[in-house]
Amino acid sequence: MNQKGIRIKSFDKFLTGFLRFLQKEKLYKQSSLTDYYIMIHKIQAFMQIHGIVYYTPDIGLKFQVVYLAEHNIGITQQKTIATIINRFNDFYSGVEYVIQHTKSIELLPKNYEIILKAFGAKCYEIGNKKITVKAKDSFLRRFLKDCITLGCTCIHKLNAAHVTKACLRVKNKDSWAVIRAFLKWLAVIGTTKTDMSTLVPHYKKAFKIPVTYSKKEILKVENIIDRSTGIGKRDYAILLMATRLGMRSGDIVNIRFDNLDFENEKLAFIQQKTGEELVLPLLPDIKKALEDYINNGRPKTSESIVFIRQLAPYQGITTSVLRFETTRYFRSAGINITGKKHGPHSFRSSLASSMVNDAVPYEAVRKILGHSNLNTIKHYANLDIKTLRQCAIEVPEPSGKFKEFLQGGGSL
């Protein structure tokens, strides 16, 4: 590759090689190749207009910023453009093809990185799961980056002014609890002379009643799916896992053939969130839907993930695909989702509330949903109006001064 980049005269040749790679190696269909061709030619036109002689990945990213600023397009189309440019840049740089780009972590100064790594190890030691440690790391990176901006060049020089000012910049108040634990730990290990955890504000999340949908609404969503197509067969099996078993979307998209036991009608997997094994019954409707998808709708591939993309490259779908499809089916079914959450998790809360309302014991609900803590599912009881009414007591008759007040006899 020319160190300066692709000269505009050889741009077409390079583009042809890129499209041939997508077609031959990744089995892209002509419609997708056409979308890539049109968008990348717009980059070429952008270069010519601005007198740019050589293409480099920076030019592609600059074009993306300008193009999105000049065109009022939806989020989905914006993501498509970003994907096309990222894959074109990967091909340019000789980077291995990936389905979905992940954001790179911005490294902090070495002394901060060492402390963060040690804190992460401590979190694992006390039983935190990988996903929890990752979230804590993300929270702390934002906090420490603000501390650095405020003049704290070394973690050992962290002071009360840095902490209080950085906390005021925090947008996600859930991170305050993580910051508090981190600062307390810094004092324990001697990194800071004083415990500054008391400087971090406390934040109590407002209680939210879980969003639920009725059995009738959920059946409408299930029945709206066109099961004559491969995508429909896949989505139907997926949604049944969410509506009938209450599985989390992250667990659904990661299901492998090894997790399925058709003979004994069981589904066993390690939960992504808790790291604990969960064994669920392979209900007749789910078993039938899975067999229909695997035998009649799933592309022929050796991929071990059960639910895969319907178009090449045949790799596992992401949770974003599941969220998008769920929203689409809600709308197609005519369900009112205005002001309500309508992702896959709403099926989980609907199932939990339905079981609680049907007098299924909390312990049974907990085991089915895979919660490690009994208290986690108790808030679903707030939706059990029928049972709550049985606990209501009679309002006592007014007496004394209060009775006189109600009868207009003065003030309290």
C-alpha positions as CSV (number, residue, x, y, z in Angstrom):
1,M,0.0,0.0,0.0
2,N,1.3,3.5,-0.9
3,Q,2.2,5.2,2.4
4,K,0.3,8.3,1.2
5,G,-2.9,6.3,0.6
6,I,-4.9,5.2,-2.4
7,R,-4.4,7.6,-5.3
8,I,-7.7,8.7,-6.7
9,K,-6.8,7.3,-10.1
10,S,-6.5,3.8,-8.5
11,F,-9.5,4.2,-6.3
12,D,-11.9,2.3,-8.6
13,K,-9.5,-0.6,-8.8
14,F,-9.2,-0.8,-5.0
15,L,-13.0,-0.6,-4.7
16,T,-13.4,-3.4,-7.1
17,G,-11.1,-5.6,-5.0
18,F,-13.0,-4.7,-1.9
19,L,-16.4,-5.6,-3.5
20,R,-14.9,-8.9,-4.9
21,F,-13.8,-9.7,-1.3
22,L,-17.3,-9.2,0.1
23,Q,-18.9,-11.2,-2.7
24,K,-16.4,-14.2,-2.9
25,E,-15.2,-14.4,0.7
26,K,-18.2,-13.2,2.7
27,L,-20.9,-14.2,0.3
28,Y,-22.6,-10.8,0.2
29,K,-25.7,-10.5,-2.0
30,Q,-25.9,-8.1,-5.0
31,S,-28.3,-5.8,-3.2
32,S,-25.8,-5.3,-0.4
33,L,-22.9,-4.9,-2.8
34,T,-24.8,-2.2,-4.6
35,D,-25.3,-0.2,-1.3
36,Y,-21.6,-0.4,-0.7
37,Y,-20.7,0.7,-4.2
38,I,-23.0,3.7,-4.1
39,M,-21.8,4.9,-0.7
40,I,-18.1,4.5,-1.4
41,H,-18.5,6.3,-4.7
42,K,-19.9,9.2,-2.8
43,I,-16.6,9.2,-0.8
44,Q,-14.7,9.4,-4.1
45,A,-16.9,12.3,-5.3
46,F,-16.2,14.0,-1.9
47,M,-12.5,13.7,-2.5
48,Q,-12.7,15.2,-6.0
49,I,-14.8,18.1,-4.8
50,H,-12.3,19.0,-2.0
51,G,-9.2,18.3,-4.2
52,I,-8.1,15.3,-2.1
53,V,-5.6,13.2,-4.1
54,Y,-5.1,10.3,-1.8
55,Y,-7.7,8.3,0.2
56,T,-6.9,7.3,3.8
57,P,-9.1,6.0,6.6
58,D,-9.2,9.5,8.0
59,I,-10.8,10.8,4.8
60,G,-13.6,8.2,5.1
61,L,-14.3,9.3,8.7
62,K,-14.3,12.9,7.7
63,F,-16.7,12.2,4.9
64,Q,-19.0,10.4,7.4
65,V,-19.1,13.5,9.7
66,V,-19.8,15.9,6.8
67,Y,-22.4,13.6,5.2
68,L,-24.4,13.1,8.3
69,A,-24.3,16.8,9.1
70,E,-25.7,17.6,5.6
71,H,-28.4,14.8,5.5
72,N,-31.3,14.3,7.9
73,I,-31.3,10.5,8.1
74,G,-32.4,8.0,10.7
75,I,-30.3,6.1,13.2
76,T,-30.4,2.9,11.3
77,Q,-29.1,4.4,8.1
78,Q,-26.4,6.3,10.1
79,K,-25.2,3.0,11.5
80,T,-25.3,1.4,8.0
81,I,-23.0,4.2,6.6
82,A,-20.6,3.8,9.6
83,T,-20.5,0.1,9.0
84,I,-19.7,0.5,5.3
85,I,-16.9,3.0,6.0
86,N,-15.4,0.9,8.8
87,R,-15.3,-2.2,6.6
88,F,-13.8,-0.3,3.7
89,N,-11.1,1.1,6.1
90,D,-10.4,-2.3,7.5
91,F,-9.9,-3.7,4.0
92,Y,-7.6,-0.7,3.3
93,S,-5.5,-1.4,6.5
94,G,-5.5,-5.2,6.1
95,V,-7.5,-5.6,9.3
96,E,-9.4,-8.8,9.8
97,Y,-13.1,-8.6,8.9
98,V,-15.4,-8.2,11.9
99,I,-19.2,-8.1,12.1
100,Q,-19.5,-5.4,14.7
101,H,-16.9,-2.8,15.7
102,T,-16.4,-2.3,19.4
103,K,-15.3,1.0,20.8
104,S,-11.7,1.0,21.8
105,I,-10.9,1.9,25.4
106,E,-9.1,5.2,25.9
107,L,-6.1,4.4,28.2
108,L,-5.3,6.6,31.1
109,P,-1.8,7.4,32.5
110,K,0.1,4.3,33.6
111,N,-0.3,4.9,37.3
112,Y,-4.1,5.1,36.9
113,E,-4.2,1.9,34.7
114,I,-2.3,-0.1,37.3
115,I,-4.8,1.0,40.1
116,L,-7.8,0.2,37.9
117,K,-6.4,-3.2,37.1
118,A,-5.9,-3.9,40.8
119,F,-9.4,-2.7,41.7
120,G,-10.8,-5.0,39.0
121,A,-8.9,-8.0,40.5
122,K,-10.4,-7.1,43.9
123,C,-13.9,-7.0,42.4
124,Y,-13.4,-10.5,40.9
125,E,-12.1,-11.6,44.3
126,I,-15.3,-10.6,46.1
127,G,-17.4,-12.4,43.5
128,N,-18.3,-9.7,40.9
129,K,-19.1,-11.1,37.5
130,K,-17.2,-10.1,34.4
131,I,-20.0,-7.9,33.1
132,T,-20.2,-6.1,36.5
133,V,-16.4,-5.5,36.6
134,K,-16.5,-4.2,33.1
135,A,-19.3,-1.7,34.0
136,K,-17.4,-0.6,37.1
137,D,-14.3,0.0,35.0
138,S,-16.2,2.1,32.6
139,F,-17.7,4.3,35.3
140,L,-14.3,4.8,37.0
141,R,-12.5,5.6,33.7
142,R,-14.9,8.5,33.1
143,F,-14.5,9.7,36.7
144,L,-10.7,9.5,36.7
145,K,-10.5,11.2,33.3
146,D,-12.4,14.1,34.8
147,C,-10.0,14.1,37.8
148,I,-7.1,14.3,35.3
149,T,-8.8,17.2,33.5
150,L,-9.1,19.0,36.8
151,G,-5.4,18.8,37.3
152,C,-4.8,15.5,39.1
153,T,-1.8,14.1,37.1
154,C,-1.1,11.3,39.5
155,I,-3.6,9.0,41.4
156,H,-1.5,9.5,44.6
157,K,-2.2,13.3,44.4
158,L,-6.0,12.8,44.3
159,N,-7.6,15.3,46.8
160,A,-11.1,16.4,48.0
161,A,-11.4,19.2,45.4
162,H,-10.7,16.7,42.5
163,V,-13.3,14.2,43.9
164,T,-16.1,16.7,44.6
165,K,-15.7,18.5,41.2
166,A,-15.5,15.3,39.3
167,C,-18.6,13.9,41.0
168,L,-20.6,17.0,39.9
169,R,-19.7,16.1,36.3
170,V,-21.1,12.6,36.6
171,K,-24.2,12.1,34.4
172,N,-25.0,8.5,35.4
173,K,-25.7,8.8,39.1
174,D,-25.5,5.0,39.5
175,S,-21.7,5.4,39.2
176,W,-21.5,7.3,42.5
177,A,-21.8,4.0,44.5
178,V,-18.9,2.6,42.4
179,I,-16.8,5.7,42.9
180,R,-17.5,5.6,46.7
181,A,-16.3,2.0,46.9
182,F,-13.2,2.7,44.8
183,L,-12.2,5.7,47.0
184,K,-12.7,3.7,50.2
185,W,-10.5,1.0,48.7
186,L,-7.8,3.5,47.8
187,A,-7.6,4.6,51.4
188,V,-7.4,1.0,52.6
189,I,-4.5,0.1,50.4
190,G,-2.7,3.4,51.2
191,T,-2.9,5.0,47.8
192,T,-4.6,8.0,49.3
193,K,-3.9,9.3,52.8
194,T,-7.6,9.9,53.7
195,D,-10.9,8.1,52.9
196,M,-12.7,10.5,50.5
197,S,-15.6,8.2,49.9
198,T,-17.7,10.3,52.3
199,L,-17.5,13.2,49.8
200,V,-19.4,11.3,47.1
201,P,-23.1,12.1,47.0
202,H,-25.7,9.4,47.6
203,Y,-28.2,8.6,45.0
204,K,-31.3,6.4,45.5
205,K,-33.0,5.3,42.3
206,A,-36.6,6.1,42.1
207,F,-38.8,3.0,42.2
208,K,-40.3,2.1,38.8
209,I,-43.1,-0.3,38.4
210,P,-42.0,-2.8,35.7
211,V,-43.4,-2.4,32.3
212,T,-45.7,-5.3,31.4
213,Y,-48.0,-6.4,28.6
214,S,-51.1,-8.6,28.9
215,K,-51.2,-12.2,27.7
216,K,-53.5,-11.1,24.9
217,E,-51.0,-8.4,23.7
218,I,-48.1,-10.8,23.8
219,L,-50.0,-13.4,21.8
220,K,-50.7,-10.8,19.2
221,V,-47.0,-10.1,18.9
222,E,-46.2,-13.8,18.6
223,N,-48.9,-14.4,16.0
224,I,-48.0,-11.4,13.8
225,I,-44.6,-13.0,12.9
226,D,-44.5,-14.4,9.3
227,R,-43.2,-17.9,9.8
228,S,-43.1,-18.7,6.1
229,T,-39.6,-17.0,5.9
230,G,-36.3,-17.9,7.4
231,I,-36.1,-14.7,9.4
232,G,-39.7,-15.2,10.6
233,K,-38.9,-18.8,11.8
234,R,-35.8,-17.5,13.6
235,D,-37.6,-14.5,15.2
236,Y,-40.5,-16.6,16.3
237,A,-38.3,-19.1,18.1
238,I,-36.4,-16.2,19.7
239,L,-39.5,-14.4,20.9
240,L,-40.9,-17.6,22.4
241,M,-37.8,-17.9,24.5
242,A,-38.4,-14.4,25.7
243,T,-42.2,-14.6,26.2
244,R,-42.5,-18.2,27.5
245,L,-39.2,-18.6,29.4
246,G,-38.4,-15.0,30.3
247,M,-34.8,-15.3,29.0
248,R,-32.5,-12.3,28.8
249,S,-31.7,-11.1,25.3
250,G,-27.9,-11.6,25.9
251,D,-28.5,-15.3,26.8
252,I,-30.8,-15.9,23.8
253,V,-28.4,-14.6,21.2
254,N,-25.6,-16.7,22.7
255,I,-27.5,-20.0,22.8
256,R,-25.4,-22.8,21.1
257,F,-26.4,-26.2,19.9
258,D,-24.6,-27.7,22.9
259,N,-27.2,-26.0,25.1
260,L,-30.1,-27.7,23.5
261,D,-31.2,-31.2,24.6
262,F,-34.2,-32.0,22.4
263,E,-34.3,-35.6,23.6
264,N,-34.8,-34.7,27.2
265,E,-36.6,-31.4,26.3
266,K,-34.2,-29.2,28.3
267,L,-32.3,-26.0,27.7
268,A,-29.1,-25.5,29.9
269,F,-26.8,-22.5,29.7
270,I,-24.5,-20.3,31.8
271,Q,-26.2,-16.9,32.3
272,Q,-24.3,-14.0,31.0
273,K,-25.3,-11.7,33.8
274,T,-24.8,-14.0,36.8
275,G,-22.4,-16.6,35.6
276,E,-24.6,-19.3,37.0
277,E,-26.1,-22.2,35.2
278,L,-29.8,-22.2,34.4
279,V,-31.8,-25.2,33.3
280,L,-35.2,-24.5,31.7
281,P,-37.8,-26.8,30.1
282,L,-37.8,-26.9,26.3
283,L,-41.6,-26.3,26.1
284,P,-43.4,-28.0,23.2
285,D,-44.1,-24.8,21.3
286,I,-40.5,-23.6,21.7
287,K,-39.1,-27.1,20.7
288,K,-41.3,-27.1,17.6
289,A,-40.3,-23.5,16.7
290,L,-36.6,-24.3,17.1
291,E,-36.8,-27.5,15.0
292,D,-38.7,-25.6,12.3
293,Y,-36.0,-22.9,12.2
294,I,-33.0,-25.2,12.3
295,N,-34.4,-27.6,9.7
296,N,-36.3,-25.2,7.4
297,G,-35.1,-21.6,7.9
298,R,-31.5,-21.5,9.2
299,P,-28.8,-21.0,6.5
300,K,-26.5,-24.0,6.1
301,T,-23.3,-23.3,8.0
302,S,-21.1,-24.9,10.6
303,E,-21.6,-21.9,13.0
304,S,-22.3,-23.3,16.5
305,I,-24.5,-20.3,17.5
306,V,-28.1,-21.3,16.9
307,F,-29.5,-17.9,15.9
308,I,-27.5,-16.4,13.1
309,R,-27.8,-13.7,10.4
310,Q,-30.0,-14.7,7.5
311,L,-27.5,-13.2,5.0
312,A,-23.8,-13.8,4.7
313,P,-21.5,-13.7,6.6
314,Y,-23.4,-16.3,8.7
315,Q,-22.5,-15.3,12.2
316,G,-24.5,-14.9,15.4
317,I,-27.0,-12.0,15.7
318,T,-26.5,-9.3,18.3
319,T,-28.9,-8.1,21.0
320,S,-29.4,-4.9,19.0
321,V,-31.0,-7.0,16.2
322,L,-33.3,-8.6,18.8
323,R,-34.3,-5.2,20.1
324,F,-35.0,-3.9,16.6
325,E,-37.1,-6.9,15.6
326,T,-39.1,-6.9,18.9
327,T,-40.0,-3.2,18.3
328,R,-41.0,-4.0,14.7
329,Y,-43.3,-6.8,15.8
330,F,-44.9,-4.7,18.5
331,R,-45.8,-2.0,16.0
332,S,-46.9,-4.5,13.4
333,A,-49.3,-6.1,15.9
334,G,-50.8,-2.7,16.7
335,I,-49.8,-2.7,20.3
336,N,-49.7,0.7,22.0
337,I,-46.1,1.2,23.1
338,T,-46.3,5.0,23.6
339,G,-44.2,6.0,26.6
340,K,-43.6,2.3,27.5
341,K,-40.5,0.2,27.2
342,H,-40.9,-2.3,24.4
343,G,-37.7,-4.3,24.2
344,P,-37.2,-8.0,24.8
345,H,-36.9,-7.4,28.6
346,S,-40.5,-6.3,28.7
347,F,-41.5,-9.9,28.0
348,R,-39.4,-11.0,30.9
349,S,-41.1,-8.6,33.3
350,S,-44.5,-9.5,31.9
351,L,-43.9,-13.2,32.5
352,A,-42.7,-12.5,36.0
353,S,-45.7,-10.4,36.9
354,S,-48.0,-13.0,35.3
355,M,-46.6,-15.8,37.5
356,V,-46.7,-13.7,40.7
357,N,-50.3,-12.7,39.9
358,D,-51.1,-16.4,39.4
359,A,-49.9,-17.2,42.9
360,V,-46.7,-18.9,41.8
361,P,-44.3,-18.8,44.8
362,Y,-41.5,-16.2,44.7
363,E,-38.9,-19.0,44.9
364,A,-40.2,-20.7,41.8
365,V,-40.3,-17.4,39.9
366,R,-36.8,-16.6,41.0
367,K,-35.5,-20.0,39.8
368,I,-37.3,-19.7,36.4
369,L,-35.9,-16.2,35.8
370,G,-32.4,-17.2,37.0
371,H,-32.2,-14.5,39.7
372,S,-29.6,-15.2,42.4
373,N,-31.4,-12.9,45.0
374,L,-35.0,-13.5,46.1
375,N,-35.6,-9.8,46.7
376,T,-34.9,-9.0,43.0
377,I,-38.3,-10.3,41.9
378,K,-40.4,-9.0,44.8
379,H,-41.1,-5.7,43.1
380,Y,-43.3,-7.5,40.6
381,A,-45.8,-8.0,43.5
382,N,-46.6,-4.3,43.2
383,L,-48.6,-5.2,40.0
384,D,-50.6,-7.9,41.7
385,I,-53.6,-5.7,42.5
386,K,-55.9,-8.6,43.1
387,T,-53.8,-10.0,45.9
388,L,-52.9,-6.6,47.3
389,R,-56.6,-5.8,47.7
390,Q,-57.0,-8.8,50.0
391,C,-54.4,-7.2,52.3
392,A,-56.3,-3.9,52.5
393,I,-57.9,-3.0,55.9
394,E,-61.0,-1.0,56.5
395,V,-60.6,2.8,56.9
396,P,-61.5,3.6,60.6
397,E,-64.4,5.8,61.4
398,P,-63.3,9.4,62.2
399,S,-63.5,10.4,65.9
400,G,-62.5,13.2,68.2
401,K,-61.2,16.5,66.8
402,F,-60.8,15.1,63.3
403,K,-64.5,14.1,63.3
404,E,-65.5,17.6,64.4
405,F,-63.3,19.1,61.7
406,L,-64.9,17.0,59.0
407,Q,-68.3,18.2,60.2
408,G,-67.2,21.8,59.9
409,G,-66.6,22.3,63.6
410,G,-63.3,24.2,63.6
411,S,-59.7,23.6,62.5
412,L,-57.2,21.0,63.4
